[in-house]
């Protein structure tokens, strides 16, 4: 996931300098950008406004997409499955879906468009 800075999000960050491999560095260079971290914080705020977890919000959003015929749910703990069930039980509000669509627009075209 995305993290905006070492200081601001120290709970997510660890010092990669000692045991990082080249694939980790490539991943960081490709995906760890402030705009992505800011998007995650905005999504976190939207989830809080909706009164659901980020996982539930994500699943609601996926289920509201008519192009997706079968979302894949991976749950290794019961609470993760509960988030998915909650998403099925309560559809996403159309206004929230539109906000998420707008917020994530640039990310849905792969890396070349960015």
C-alpha positions in Angstrom: 0.0 0.0 0.0 0.9 3.6 -0.1 2.7 5.7 2.5 3.2 9.5 2.3 6.4 10.0 4.2 8.7 8.4 6.8 7.8 11.0 9.4 4.1 11.2 8.8 3.4 7.5 8.5 6.2 5.9 10.6 3.8 3.1 11.7 3.9 1.8 8.1 7.5 2.5 7.3 10.6 0.5 8.1 14.2 1.2 7.3 14.9 -0.6 4.1 18.5 0.3 3.8 19.9 -2.8 5.5 18.0 -5.7 4.1 16.4 -4.5 0.9 16.7 -6.5 -2.3 16.5 -5.0 -5.8 12.9 -6.0 -6.4 11.9 -4.1 -3.2 13.7 -1.0 -4.4 12.0 -1.2 -7.8 8.6 -1.6 -6.1 9.3 1.5 -4.0 10.4 3.6 -6.9 7.4 2.5 -9.0 4.6 2.9 -6.4 5.7 4.9 -3.3 4.8 8.4 -4.4 3.2 11.1 -2.3 0.2 11.4 -4.6 -0.6 7.7 -4.1 -0.2 8.0 -0.3 -2.5 11.1 -0.3 -5.1 9.1 -2.3 -5.0 6.4 0.3 -5.6 9.0 3.1 -8.5 10.4 1.1 -10.0 6.9 0.7 -9.5 6.3 4.5 -11.5 9.5 5.1 -14.3 8.4 2.7 -14.5 5.0 4.5 -14.7 6.8 7.9 -17.5 9.0 6.5 -19.4 5.9 5.2 -18.9 4.2 8.6 -17.2 1.1 7.0 -13.6 -0.3 7.0 -11.4 0.4 4.0 -11.7 -3.3 3.1 -15.5 -3.1 3.1 -15.4 0.1 1.1 -13.0 -1.4 -1.5 -15.2 -4.5 -1.9 -18.4 -2.4 -2.2 -16.7 -0.4 -4.9 -15.6 -3.5 -6.8 -19.1 -5.0 -6.5 -20.6 -1.8 -7.9 -18.5 -2.1 -11.1 -20.5 -3.7 -13.8 -17.4 -4.8 -15.7 -16.3 -7.1 -12.8 -18.3 -10.3 -12.9 -16.6 -12.2 -10.0 -14.5 -10.4 -7.4 -11.9 -12.5 -5.8 -12.0 -12.5 -2.0 -8.9 -13.6 -0.1 -9.4 -13.9 3.6 -6.9 -15.4 6.0 -8.7 -14.3 9.1 -12.4 -14.3 10.0 -12.6 -10.5 10.3 -11.5 -10.2 6.7 -14.3 -12.3 5.6 -16.7 -10.2 7.7 -15.6 -7.1 5.7 -16.5 -8.9 2.5 -19.8 -10.0 3.8 -20.6 -6.5 5.0 -19.8 -5.2 1.5 -22.3 -7.6 -0.1 -25.0 -6.8 2.5 -24.9 -3.0 2.0 -24.2 -1.7 -1.5 -22.1 1.4 -1.9 -23.8 4.8 -2.0 -23.7 6.2 -5.5 -22.2 9.5 -4.4 -19.3 7.7 -2.6 -18.8 5.5 -5.7 -18.5 8.6 -7.9 -16.0 10.1 -5.4 -13.9 6.9 -5.5 -14.1 6.7 -9.3 -12.8 10.3 -9.6 -10.1 9.8 -7.0 -8.8 6.7 -8.6 -9.2 7.6 -12.2 -5.5 7.9 -13.1 -4.6 4.6 -11.4 -6.9 2.5 -13.7 -4.7 2.9 -16.8 -1.6 1.2 -15.7 1.8 2.7 -15.3 2.3 4.0 -18.9 -0.4 6.6 -18.6 1.1 8.1 -15.5 
